[in-house]
Amino acid sequence: MVDTDLVVVGTFKSRPEAEMAKSALEAAGIESIVQTDDAGGLQPGLWEGRGVSVVVRSADAQTAHEILETTARQLPE
């Protein structure tokens, strides 16, 4: 995946939430990356307040948004 062609499709409160979103996208055949500012995992709390992002290729962004929206509606509150 080329960095210049990436779009953020969701920002989550925790890494596990972002990983679940990534899994939903991968199940639909969309390659994605979990992106967080945590100093390469050395400072896990560094991202707090900014969230954890999931990014996809710009060509997949619309479909990814739809998948994440559908998935969010199916989760219990």
Rosetta blueprint (number, residue, H / E / L):
1 M L
2 V L
3 D H
4 T H
5 D H
6 L E
7 V E
8 V E
9 V E
10 G E
11 T E
12 F E
13 K L
14 S L
15 R H
16 P H
17 E H
18 A H
19 E H
20 M H
21 A H
22 K H
23 S H
24 A H
25 L H
26 E H
27 A H
28 A L
29 G L
30 I L
31 E L
32 S E
33 I E
34 V E
35 Q E
36 T L
37 D L
38 D L
39 A H
40 G H
41 G H
42 L L
43 Q L
44 P H
45 G H
46 L H
47 W H
48 E L
49 G L
50 R L
51 G L
52 V E
53 S E
54 V E
55 V E
56 V E
57 R E
58 S H
59 A H
60 D H
61 A H
62 Q H
63 T H
64 A H
65 H H
66 E H
67 I H
68 L H
69 E H
70 T H
71 T H
72 A H
73 R H
74 Q H
75 L L
76 P L
77 E L
